[in-house]
Amino acid sequence: MTTMESAAGELAAIDMPMKGVIPHLAVEGASAASEFYQKAFGAKEVFRLPADDGVRLLHCALLVNGGTLMICDVFPDMPEHGAPFQPSSSYTTHLQVDDIDSWFQRALDAGAEVVMPVDLMFWGDRYGILRDPFGIQWSMGEPQPKA
């Protein structure tokens, strides 16, 4: 059995929510990103598949706020696995939370930077945007009680 076949079996055995839209982020330093997401968002790493170089990750699965987040390193040296890292501001990964002030502050304390401070929005949520140290933009929203 190959390493990839073994890893696929391990991943299939993990009880993770695998439906709907699941972000799969390619970053420079996926192992450090996993550590950051654990500190910033209370994520739980449930699976990790290191690359042959022992440094980068081919795959890492995290549970974040009840949902699944997948991350990996970029592999510009291996065209079959990806391309060079290209930071983008054309998407935002969103977390719907129950206490935006504590979630936002925890992310700031872990090293995120404010893009847009938390404020009450026209659609009724308190909402703010952060950027993590890996260039990923995260928004957070907390629904407000209906009057």
Beta strands, then each sheet from edge to edge (+ up, - down):
strand 1: 24-27
strand 2: 44-50
strand 3: 57-64
strand 4: 67-73
strand 5: 93-96
strand 6: 113-120
strand 7: 125-131
strand 8: 137-143
sheet 1: 1+ 4+ 3- 2+
sheet 2: 5+ 8+ 7- 6+
end
